[in-house]
Amino acid sequence: MKCLIVGLGVFGRNLALHLNQLGAEVVALDRKDENVAAIKDEVTVAAVIDFADTTALTRFPISELDAVVIAIGDDFEASMAFTMRARELGVPRLVCRVLSPMHARLLRLLKVERLVVPEEFAARGLAHSLLMRGAIEGIDLGSGHALIEAAVPPPLVGQSISSCTDLFRRHQVRLVTIKRPEKPFLGGLLKTDPDAPIPYRTLGTPALDEPFNESDVLVLFGPEKGLREFLEAEGV
């Protein structure tokens, strides 16, 4: 997959990095030298462009791209100008970061395939984590359902997944996977930086006889009410 991203603020930069990690070829563009320098070794191509000159897009193989993302987060006029130019060039898939309700309405008139409001998405996730005791992260999936990461309820520590089947079923909650901290020692010799974030590994599809550890993080899916009741009932 080949993608072009215009705008390398926090959203655009992280999107470019994640796409690169997933194996995509990424062309990353921004008007600030420091933003481009910060990512040039992590993507296929990184270049500085003038946001006042949308002809910069014509210097890249638009016809070969699978998607163009206009991720500009601080310039309404530049975002609209690049969106319109991308439309004129016939990009196969166009995604735009939304800056305001008016911006969203204009983008819909341009028939942009997908509109993204990263701040709204983050706020909705934070709301879930604040309202559910023990929840660390949350994603609102709509229709009253959510996907959350939560600490293991104390009564479940040491129990196997199979022994807790009835408990999950009672609250209509599904265990998607388990995230487990990596060992604090590398090869039993080198200790990791105590101030660094704890690295986790995902167990994929855990075996039914896999016991829950105290430090595990559960990835759970279900109705918001069921998730909340599950976490509260089990003493998190």
N, C-alpha and C positions, 0 to 999 in steps of 0.2 A: 504494500500500500504506500502511496506517495501523497504527502500532505504539505500544504503551505500555510503558515501561520503569520498573520500580520499583527504585531503588537506583542511585546515580550514583558509585560508586567507580571505580577505574581501569577495570574491565571494563565496567560499565554505561555510563560516560561515553564510552568509545571506541566501544562498540556503537552508542550514539545518534548519535555523529558520523558513523560510517561509513554508517549507514542514511540519515541526512540527505543525505550526499553522493551516495548512490545514488538519491535522489529520493523517499524515503519520507517520509510525514508522521509525526513523532515527538512523543509526549507523554512527557516525562521527569519523574519524581518522586523526591524524596529528602527526608530529614528535616533535612538540614543546609543552611542558607542559602548557605554558600560553594560547595557543590557545585552547587546550582541556579543561582547567579549566574554560575558559570563556563561554563555551557552555554546559558543562556537566549536568547542571540542566535544560536545555531546550530541550534535545533530549533523545531518548530511551537509547542509549549507546554511550559513548564517551571514546576513548582510545588513548594512546600514542603508536605509532609504529615507527619502524626504516625504513625509506624510502629505505634503502639499502637492506632490506630483504622483498621481495614480498610474502614470505610464510605466512606473517601475515594475508593475505586474507583468507587463509585456516582455520583460527581459527573462522571464522564467517560463518553462514549458507547461503552460496552463493546460494544454490539451492532453498532457500525460498524467496530470494529477487526478487523484481520486476525490480529494476534498480540499476546499479552501476555508480557513477559519479566520474571520475578522475579529481579533481579540483585543482591539484597542479599547482601553478603559477610561480614557480621560479627554477624548476629543470627539465630540459629536459629529462635527463636519467631516473630519477625516474618516471616521467610521462609515458614514453614509457614502462618501465619495468612493472609498475602496469597495464598498458593497455594490454600488452601481457599476463600477468598472468591472468587477468580477462577473456580474450578471451579463454585461455586454460581451465579455470574453467567452461566455458560455461554459463556466465551470460546472462540472457534473454534480457536485454537491456543495452547497454553501451553508456555513454555520456562522452565526453572529452573536457576539456578546451584546446584551441589551444594557443600555445606559439609562433609560427612562421609559415611562409608559408611552410618551409620544414617539420615542425611538422604536419601541416595539410595534406600534401601529404602522409606522412607515415601513418597517422591515417586512411586515405581513403583506403590505401592498406590493412589495417587490417579490413576494412569494419565496422568501428565504426558507429553506427546508427546516432549519432548526434554530430556535432562539434560546440563548443560555443566559441565566441570571445567577452567576456564581454566589453572590452575596445572599440572595434569597434561598438558594439551595443550602448554603452553610447555616443560615439562620434556622431553617426548618429542622435541620439535623441537630443543631444545638438545642432547640426546643424539646425534641424527643429525649435527649440525654439529660436535660434538666428535670423533666417531668417523671422520668422513670428512675427510681433508686437503683444504683448499680450500673446504669447504662453509661457507656463511655463515649460511643458515637452512635448516630442514628441517621437513617435515610428514609424519608417519607416516600412511600411507593404509591400513595393515592388510595382512594376507596377505603380509608380507615386502616390500612395495613402499613407496616414498617419493617425495615431490616435494621437490627441494632447489634452492637457489640457490647457485651456486659460481663461483669465479673461473675465468677462462679458462685451461686448461692451456697453459703456455708454448709447446709445439710447435704449438698450433693458431693462435697469433697470426699474422694475415696470410693465413691460409688461408680459403677459402670454405666455406660449409656443404656444398655438393655434393661437394667434395673430401674431406670427412671422413665421408661416409655410411657407408663400410665400417667405420670406427672405431666409430661409434655402434652399428652393427648388431652388431659383434663382442661388445660388452658388454651388448647388449639395452637400451641407453639411448636415450631419445627426447628430442630438443631441443624444448621447448615454445615458448620464445621467448627473446629477448635483452633485457636491461635495460642501457641505455647512459647514462653520465653526460651531463647537460646541459653546454653550453659554460660555461666559467668566467666569460665576459663576457656581459653582457646587452646585446644590440644592438651589441656590439663596443666599448661605452663604459664601462658600469658593472660593476665587479668585485663578485662576491658576497662575503659575509662568509666569511673563510677558516675560521672556527670553526663555521660552520653545517653541518648534515648535507649531504652531496652529493646534489643532486636527480637522480633518474634518470627516463628516459622509457622506456616499453616499446615495442619495435618491432612488436608484434602478431605477425603471421605473416611472419617475415623471408624475403626473396627468397633463392633457392638460391645466388645468386652474391654474397650479402652476406659480406664478410670479417669475421673476428673481430678486434676491437680488444683491446689489452692491458688496458684498463680495463673491458671488458664483464663483465657478470654473466650467467651462463647459468642458465636455469630448466630443470631436467632431471627427467625421470620415468623410473623403472625399478626393477628389483629392487634391494634394498639392497646385495647382494653385487656386482651389476654396476656400480652407481654408485660403490661404494668402489674396485673394481678399475680402473674408468675413470679416476678421479681419481689413483690411485696410479701406474698404469701410464704416465700422461702427464706425470708429474713435477711435479704441483702441490705 
